[in-house]
Amino acid sequence: MRSEEKDGRARIAELLDRLDAEALRTLAEFAEFIAARAQRRIDAEIVTLRPQRESVVQAVKRLNRSYPMLSRTRLMGPVGDLVSAHMVDGRDAKDVIDDLEALYAAAFSAFRQGA
């Protein structure tokens, strides 16, 4: 367990002592909702097939839909570099989309390993 998780668990334990029965029920319901949502996000790898004709921007949208659990903020830099390589530098769309798919797959692998 990471120290961040330990700190979060300790904070929750401290807060539990301050709650009455009704607040504890509400907290339990909310925790169940969060846990279910987190599990859906991990299981949500719904990689859609790549169409024969797809633009780089369409590929980014498809990959964002296919990997909703990934942080778009973390991917913004590398994705932006690849989109720019296509739009500004004229790099072939097929090659850029191949690299985008590899980028998202690697990010998903890291996500699954808890990185």
N, C-alpha and C positions, 0 to 999 in steps of 0.2 A: 504494500500500500504506500502510495506517495505521501510525502509530508503534507502536501496541500489537502489531500483527502483526510488525513489524520486531524489536521487543524479544523476542517469543516465538520467532522464528526464530533470533535470535542466542543465546538461552538454550539452545535445542535443539542448536545447533551446538557450543556449549561442552560440553554433556553427552555428546554423541556420542563425544568423545575419551576419555571415561572408561569406555566400555562395551566388553565383550569380544564375540566373534563371536556367541555364543548370545544375549546380551542384545540385540544389534543385530537379530537375526532376530525376536526377540519384539517389539521396538519396531516393526519394519517391519510385522509382522502386526497389531499394535494400531493403528498409523497407518492401515493399509488399512481396518480395521473402522471407525474414527472417520470417515474420508473417505467411506465408503459410507453410514454413518448420516447424515452431514451432507447428502449429496446426496439421500437419501430424504426428509429433512425439508424440503428446499427444493422438491422435486418433489411433496410430499404434499398440495398444495392439492386436497382432495377435498370441494368444497363440496356438501353434501347439499341437496336441495330442501327448501324450507320447507313444512311441512305446513299444511293449511288451518286447523287448530285446534292452536295451540301456545302454551304459556305462556311467559312471559318467562324463567323458569328453564330450561325445556326448550330455548329458543332459545340461551341461553348455553352449555348443554351441547353442543348441535349445533354451534355455532360453534367451541367448543374442540376438538371432534373434527375439524372441517373444516380448522382451522388449527393443527395440533399444533406447528408450528415457531415460533409466536409465544409470547413470554414472558407467561405468565399474571400474573406479578408486575407487569409494566408496564401490563397492561390492567385490573388489579384496581380501581384508582381510578375510571377512567371507566365501567367496567362497573357497579361498585357504585353510582355516581351514577345511572345509568340505571335499574337495578333499584329503587333507592330511590324514584326519581321515579314509578315505577309502583306500588310497594307502599305507600309512605307518602303520596305526593301524589295518587295516583289517576290518574296519566297513562295514557292508553289503551295497552293491550298492543301493538296493531298498530304504533302510532307508535314505541314504545320498541324493538320488534324491528327496525323499519326503521333506527333509529339505531344499534342494535347491529350490524346487518349492515354499515352504512356504516363504523362504527368498526373492525371487524375487517378489512374490505377495505382501508381506509387503512393500517392497521398492517401488513398483508401487503405492500402496495405499498412502504412504507418498508423493510420487511425485505428485499425483493427488491433494493432500491437500496443496501442495506448500511448503512442508517441505524441 
